[in-house]
Amino acid sequence: MNDIHFVKLENSGKVAIIDVEFTKDVCQFKWYLDSKGYVFRYTSRYHRELLHHRIFGCKRLDHADRDRLNNKLSNLRKATSSQNNANRGKYSTKQFTSKYKGVHFEKSCKMWRVRLYFKKQSFYGGYFDSEVEAAKAADILAVKIHGNFAVLNFKNI
């Protein structure tokens, strides 16, 4: 297992995690936490560099465990914008009727409906009598269309 180093964030009591091999490169700068939970530094008055971009060496990537403070190389992976969107949790707004990702209650037929999106396309997983049954179907569909980037409602599917 690689050794890790904790990077102090100047504007919060939190720390970012990096592999020890990046310590010298990363710790020469002051790092901050933004409102979305990403770690960044200022490169000029109006420009920023994200810590995970500096470590991985490219801008199209994803935190596999969805923890933006975990910037270990083993947690970063190349990802398209569609794959990155697939690796998001459930949105938490009042318009959604289910506690599960990819599931909502369809009032017209009084059933739970499964629908996921990928590359601007809708994928339908059917209608179900129970919310849990629909969530399990959503997990199966998510693995089919998102692969390793799927965020599941249940750990064992």
TAUR-V665210 format. One record per backbone hydrogen bond with DSSP energy under -1.0 kcal/mol. NH is the residue of the N-H (numbers start at 1). CO is the residue of the C=O. E is the energy in kcal/mol with one decimal. If there is no record, write none. Layout:
# TAUR-V665210
[[NH	CO	E] [NH	CO	E]]
This chain:
# TAUR-V665210
[[5	18	-2.9] [7	16	-3.1] [9	14	-1.6] [10	31	-3.0] [12	9	-1.4] [16	7	-2.4] [17	69	-3.2] [18	5	-2.5] [20	3	-2.2] [22	19	-2.1] [23	20	-1.5] [26	22	-2.7] [27	23	-3.0] [29	26	-1.5] [32	40	-3.2] [34	38	-2.8] [37	34	-1.8] [40	32	-2.4] [41	49	-2.1] [43	47	-2.3] [44	47	-1.4] [49	41	-2.4] [51	39	-2.7] [54	50	-1.9] [55	51	-2.3] [56	52	-2.1] [57	53	-2.3] [61	59	-1.2] [62	77	-2.2] [64	75	-3.2] [66	63	-1.6] [70	67	-1.4] [71	17	-2.4] [71	69	-1.1] [75	72	-1.9] [76	73	-1.0] [77	62	-1.9] [79	60	-1.7] [84	80	-2.5] [85	81	-2.2] [86	82	-1.8] [87	83	-1.1] [88	85	-1.1] [96	93	-1.2] [103	100	-1.2] [104	113	-2.0] [106	111	-3.2] [110	106	-1.2] [111	106	-1.4] [112	128	-3.2] [113	104	-3.3] [114	126	-2.4] [115	102	-2.2] [116	123	-2.6] [118	121	-2.1] [121	118	-1.4] [123	116	-3.2] [125	114	-2.5] [128	112	-2.6] [134	130	-1.9] [135	131	-2.1] [136	132	-2.2] [137	133	-1.8] [138	134	-2.3] [139	135	-1.9] [140	136	-1.8] [141	137	-2.4] [142	138	-2.6] [143	139	-2.1] [144	140	-1.7] [145	141	-2.3] [146	142	-3.1] [147	143	-1.4] [149	146	-1.9] [150	147	-1.7]]
